[in-house]
Amino acid sequence: MNEIVHQQDQRQFVCVVEGQESRLRYRRIDASTVEAFNTFVPPEARSAGVADQLARAFYNWTQSEGLKIVPTCSYIEVWLSRYAKQ
């Protein structure tokens, strides 16, 4: 598993694989809601499960903070429909 870093000041989760940065970006809508609006993984890393790891780290963080997710990123929307505990 790759190391995922939560850069709260930049509102993103980041993973660097072989010098290539992947990221999941979010923004706060209000005190209890975050919007996941962008997930990017370079083409070279797309078969390594990095997007799943980013989504899982983001989801775990929102659950630990008691936050609701508004998924405007299509990847996160699909990921949540498959894996999130509703």
C-alpha positions in Angstrom: 0.0 0.0 0.0 1.2 3.5 -0.9 1.5 6.3 1.7 -1.4 8.7 1.6 -0.9 12.2 3.0 -3.8 14.4 4.1 -2.8 18.0 3.3 -5.5 19.7 5.2 -4.3 23.2 4.4 -4.6 22.5 0.7 -7.8 20.3 1.2 -6.4 17.3 -0.6 -5.2 13.7 -0.1 -2.0 13.0 -2.0 0.0 9.9 -2.9 3.3 9.9 -4.8 4.1 6.8 -6.8 7.4 6.7 -8.7 7.6 10.5 -8.6 4.1 11.0 -9.9 1.6 12.8 -7.7 -2.0 11.5 -7.4 -4.6 13.5 -5.5 -8.1 13.7 -4.3 -9.3 17.3 -3.8 -12.2 18.4 -1.6 -13.7 21.6 -0.3 -15.8 22.4 2.8 -19.4 23.3 2.1 -20.2 24.0 5.7 -19.0 22.8 9.1 -20.5 19.3 8.6 -20.2 18.8 4.9 -17.4 18.3 2.4 -17.5 18.1 -1.4 -15.2 15.7 -3.2 -14.8 17.4 -6.5 -11.6 16.0 -8.2 -9.6 12.8 -8.2 -6.5 12.6 -10.4 -4.1 9.7 -11.0 -1.5 9.9 -13.7 -2.0 7.3 -16.6 1.2 5.4 -15.5 -0.3 4.7 -12.0 -3.9 4.0 -13.0 -3.7 0.2 -12.6 -2.0 0.4 -9.2 -5.2 1.0 -7.1 -4.1 4.5 -6.1 -7.5 6.1 -6.7 -9.1 3.5 -4.4 -6.6 4.2 -1.7 -7.2 7.9 -1.9 -11.0 7.4 -1.8 -10.7 5.1 1.2 -8.4 7.5 3.1 -10.8 10.4 2.3 -13.9 8.3 3.4 -12.2 7.2 6.6 -11.3 10.8 7.5 -14.9 12.0 6.8 -16.3 9.2 9.0 -13.9 9.9 11.8 -14.8 13.6 11.7 -18.6 13.0 11.3 -18.7 14.7 8.0 -21.2 14.2 5.2 -19.8 13.8 1.6 -21.2 15.5 -1.5 -19.6 13.6 -4.4 -19.3 15.8 -7.5 -16.3 13.8 -8.7 -17.6 10.9 -10.7 -15.0 8.5 -9.4 -15.9 9.3 -5.8 -19.6 9.0 -6.6 -19.2 5.5 -8.0 -16.7 4.5 -5.2 -19.2 5.6 -2.5 -22.0 3.6 -4.1 -19.9 0.5 -4.1 -18.0 0.7 -0.8 -19.4 3.2 1.6 -21.4 2.1 4.6 -24.7 4.0 4.3 
